[in-house]
Amino acid sequence: MSWNDHDHRGEYADARHDHRFEYAEDRHRHYDLETAGETAQRDIRSLRAAVRELRAGLDDALGRIRELEAAHQANDTKEGKSR
């Protein structure tokens, strides 16, 4: 039996074989979706790196603020004692 004279009335065709319009949609690889997924993963990695950099900058700024507040408090205490 050749590929073009197969019989769908008997047990020849299994559940994986069909001629629905969605055949290609069901069976082919979705390269566009794979590419979009890979692009999204790269973007996520890049965004995570940017967030780490921003967090490090924020942590540095908060540390500097604490230092300035401590220095200001020390100055206020020193001025209050000399009054």
Secondary structure, DSSP 8 states (H G I E B T S, - for coil): --TTS--SSSSSS-TT----TTHHHHHS--HHHHHHHHHHHHHHHHHHHHHHHHHHHHHHHHHHHHHHHHHHHHHHHHHHHT-
